[in-house]
Structure formats: structure tokens, C-alpha cells
Amino acid sequence: MTTAAGGSVPYRARRGTTGTVLQSETARAYALISPTLLYALVLLVVPILVVIAHSFWTQDYLTIDRTFTLENYRVALTEPIYRDLLMRSLVISLLVSLFTVVLAYPIAYFISFHGGRHKNLWLFLITVPFWSSYLLRVMSWKVILGYNGVLNSGLMAVGIIDEPSTAFLYNSTAVVITLTHAWAAFAILPIYVSLEKVDRTLIEAATDLGDGPIRRFLRVTLPLSIPGVISALLIVMIPTVGDFVTPRLVGGKDGVMIANAIQAQFGKASNWPLGAALSVTTMAVVTAMAAASVLVLRLLMRLGR
Amino acid sequence: MIDIRNVTRSYGTFKALDDAVLSIREGEFFSLLGPSGCGKTTLLRMIAGFDNPTSGSILIDGQSMVGIPANRRPTNMVFQSYAIFPHLNVEQNVAYGLKRLKLEAAEERRRVDEALAMVSLSGLGKRGATELSGGQRQRVALARALVMRPKVLLLDEPLSALDKKLREQMQVELRRLQQAVGITFILVTHDQYEALAMSDRIAVMFGGRIAQVAAPKEIYQRPVNRQVADFLGGMNFIKAEMVEESGDAIVVDTHGFGRIRTERPRSTLRPGSATTVGIRPERLRVLWDDATASHEVAGTVVERHYFGEITHLIVDVPGLEKPLSVTETNDFGADDLPIGATIRLGYDPDALVAMAD
């Protein structure tokens, strides 16, 4: 190495030395992440590739014809039933994510700004519902919204309605209510984190410059917590589009979503390629919707200034 | 202008501010000086309205501020962390408080530009808040407060985050700015040089109490007690005993400096009582060769510390319980004085000040 510093070693040799150092370092880095990389490749990337491949094939009774075709996409995009189901899924997930964020924000705000010494206790209490199975929580909504449920008997006892209403359960409203409840914690946490990061001095500065509580919230706290709102929105929106347990249990026939159709194609209908094409279409549409929501929110924030 | 009337702020049994009485004049550059935890920031925050007195009242322009929230007080603040809104650019930060006033666009524009020019930030209006240097952030905070034309500008340690060079430059600029706009400035600082260099008057605070309120020169030269003297730079403390009084002057017997006549300190002293006399290290000067002074003490150099333009000497004087600190400029060779050398120190008896313990 001393000769290298002296400059008497040919250029190529020196480059070779540094090259080996870099190579070994890169190699070591890959070696270090290889278990997780392998895990991610095998369990995340490969299944998606398999699904995408299937979407271009054809089901031929019990075998799969592997000639390339766009027929599945034509069906997925033009059949009214799939279009309607996809639209309904998007509307439901949009509603769920909006309601969840709107309901979660005040809770996150309260914990962050007025939680005092008990912040951790409050956060802990929010996770308590997760100690029971999701199915159990969905079932309890059936108990609340059902024909002889808590809501109906309550409303009848107060005298608002005379006979049990069937409007609460087995429709898309029931799906929205159940999902909003189920995803609340996932929206509260990111919003809470971004509110915690808001420098309290900034709020004092806004007050000092003449803003009352509402104005300073709209001009400082809210814009600075938008990253949390965006993550909450995405965390709720993306998985709810593909939910199939909730519509199956509380959705009735009005609450069926695209995932139920996909499940049917992979199951009873036994048309994997069509199911795959529906999945890929849904993924693309959800990505577009998520990106659009983020852009709209950012635009609103900019106009709000 | 601002009247602090018997203001106390307690947290449980702890008193962050204890019965503070203070009157700040219009157009004054006033500093609250003290070590951390002395209550200076508590007082500033109560003037701003971010905190409320447990008892007592604060008046601005004769109007009681009790029950008036921070957003409706005629004060604006420059925060220690500057609190620049990160989601807004420089212009939007400065215009933040103006938006509520619903000015015409051209008028708002003019006032923002004027404020930016005042702090030499013209042309940086579109710069994002996160792309600013520390000094620029400080200027934005200043412009944002000044654009509101407050009656009082509150500054909470505004220079403490800047490096030394920039801090000294900003001291001069802040002083110049205050004189240009004529607004009352109240500065909180723990840096005595900052307070001395910028203020018209200073309140020195310790442990929630105001120890002395006076102009910088008086605070420095005539501190009321040892604590104040000690906080504002070096001071040689010499034990003394009062022998007689005549009007505003008293005569004290000192160990080492003999009998001297000095101004009466604020505390009550009776003949025969023990007191302390202080002299600043720079008021003692080395007498070279056969130079003489009307008053002299002789001693031995025991330590020598070199600081570039000055040398700090520790001189042992017989009869004194503690050696004297002397700061001497280096133009005559104080930096070459050997340890153990015997030197004579000259002083002006007026430089000796009697004070309470």
C-alpha cells in the first residue's frame, strides 16, 4: 500500500485493489441481508409474479393453458358485475378510510396534547380490542346491528322505531361500520406519532402572532400532522379494498366486494386466471386511488395556506 | 409602560418568581439577566401571556393583562428555538400574523418586504424554512415579530444558539434595530456581556428574586451584593469593617487596602459591622519600574494565565485572605512577568465598592 501511495504501481493494479475492497463490502452487505432478502423474494415477490403470470393464461378445465392471452383482462374490465363490485369496493374503502381518519384524529389529538402522564396507558387501552380475534369483533357487530340486536331493541325501547329495522345489518353500511371500528387503532397510531412530532413552541408562536385555538390548529397543527393523516389513510384504504371476511359476515348480498369475487374464482368457480386478472386489476386501481388521495390531500393543504 | 406588580409564580411550594416588582420604560432595551432557573424566562412568558402569575399583576400601557390571552396582547416574541413554521417559506412566516388583520394584498406585501429589509433578508422571501442557516432563522423570527408592530418585543435568549462571531454581530444589529424602530425590547439572557453590551437597563435575578435593577455601568461598577458582583465578571472580594459614616459616603477599614472612603452600599450598615469591599481585576494595574500611583499595594505573582490580548495574574498580597486577580493588557510585558516576582499594583480608591454579602 505504501508503494501505491508513492504512485509507482500501475493504475489498473490500484483500481483492482479498491475494486476488491468495494466488491467484498457489497458482497458482505448482501450476505448480511440475504435471509430477509430471500424471505421477501420467496414470500412477497414470487407470489405476485405467479399471480401476474396466471392472469395471462387460460383455465382449461383441470389444466391451465399457458398461451398468452388478454381475455381475462377483457372480462375483468368489461363484465358489469366485476366493474360494479370493484367500484363498490373502492367506495366502501374510501368511506371507511375517511370515517376512520376523521374519528381517529380527535382521539390521537387528545392523547398527544392532553394525555399528560397517561399517554402510554391510553395507547395501551387502544390496543385492547386486538386481544380478541377479528372474527369475534365482527360477530359482536352482528349482535349490535342484527334484527333482534342491541341497536334495534334500544331504539324500540326509546320509542324511535316501532318494529326492528333490517336497515342496519347485511348491507354495505354494516361493512363500513364494522371496518371503521376494526381499523381505528391503525389510524390513531400514525396520526398520534405525527402529532407528537409537532413542536409545541410552534403553537405558542402562532398564538403569539394572534391566532386563537381554532386558527392555530388549522394553520399549524393540522398541516404539520398531514404526514400522519396520509399514512393513516393509506394503511386503512389499501387493505380494506381487498377485505373479504367482513362483507361475507355482515355484508349480505348488497355488501359483496371484489375480494369475494376473487375468492370465488380461486375457489368454487375454479378459474384461477380470471381471479388473477381481477387481483392485478384491483391492485392497479387501488394504487391509482391511493396516489390520487395523497395528491388531493396535498393540494388541499397547499390551497389552505 | 410595563409594570410588574408584586408578581409571584409558584409551582407547589417552589417559587419560580417571588414578589417581583419592576417598571420598564417605553422604548427601553431592558434585559433580564441571571443564571438558569432564576425566573427570568418565567417572567418573560408571563408578560407574553403563556403563563399566569399566581399572585400580583402585569400592566402594559396601564392596562391590566390579567385574563388576556397571549394572542390578544400587544407583545410579540422571538423564541429561543426561533419557532419558524417549517411548512411555510420565509415570506409566509413573516406574513403569518398579518393574515388575520386582512390587509390589502399590496399593503401586506409592503409590510413583509419592509420587515425583511429591516433584518437584511431582502430577496430571500421564497426560501423554504428548512433551507435557512441559524442566523437567517433568527432574522426571520425577528422580522415575523416586528412586522406586527408590537408595543413590546420579547426576546428569549435569541442569540444563545449562534456561534460567537455571529452572536457579537447580532448584538450590535439588535441594538441598532431597537433604536431604529423605537419599540420596547425585553431580552432574557444568561450572558452578562450580552446584557451589558445591549441594554439600557438590566435586572439581575437570582432564585426567583430581582437583586438589582440599574444601567449596565452601574450594575457592573456598583453591584449591590456579592452575588451580583460575581455574576457580572471577576471581582476581588476583600473583608472590611465600617468605621464611620458621613451622608452618602462611608469609611471602611480593609485588610490589605487600608482605610478607604467609598459610596454607601444600598444595604443598611452600621459603624462596627463587617462588610465586603470589591475591586474589579482590570481596575488594578501593574506599576512598572519607578512608576507610582496615589494608592498602591505590593504582592508576589503566584500564577500567570495568557489570553492573547490580556494576561491574567494571580497576586498574593500579605494581609489578604485570598490572592488578588489582576487583568493586565500585554503591551508592557505582563505576559513575561516571572512567577515569584514582586510587583506593585496601583488603584483608584473610587474603584473599590462596598457591598452587602
Boltz contact constraints between the chains, C-beta under 6 A:
constraints:
  - contact:
      token1: [A, 201]
      token2: [B, 79]
      max_distance: 6.0
  - contact:
      token1: [A, 201]
      token2: [B, 81]
      max_distance: 6.0
  - contact:
      token1: [A, 201]
      token2: [B, 83]
      max_distance: 6.0
  - contact:
      token1: [A, 202]
      token2: [B, 83]
      max_distance: 6.0
  - contact:
      token1: [A, 204]
      token2: [B, 50]
      max_distance: 6.0
  - contact:
      token1: [A, 205]
      token2: [B, 83]
      max_distance: 6.0
  - contact:
      token1: [A, 207]
      token2: [B, 70]
      max_distance: 6.0
  - contact:
      token1: [A, 207]
      token2: [B, 71]
      max_distance: 6.0
  - contact:
      token1: [A, 208]
      token2: [B, 70]
      max_distance: 6.0
  - contact:
      token1: [A, 208]
      token2: [B, 76]
      max_distance: 6.0
  - contact:
      token1: [A, 208]
      token2: [B, 77]
      max_distance: 6.0
  - contact:
      token1: [A, 209]
      token2: [B, 96]
      max_distance: 6.0
  - contact:
      token1: [A, 209]
      token2: [B, 97]
      max_distance: 6.0
  - contact:
      token1: [A, 210]
      token2: [B, 71]
      max_distance: 6.0
  - contact:
      token1: [A, 210]
      token2: [B, 97]
      max_distance: 6.0
  - contact:
      token1: [A, 210]
      token2: [B, 100]
      max_distance: 6.0
  - contact:
      token1: [A, 211]
      token2: [B, 71]
      max_distance: 6.0
  - contact:
      token1: [A, 212]
      token2: [B, 71]
      max_distance: 6.0
  - contact:
      token1: [A, 223]
      token2: [B, 87]
      max_distance: 6.0
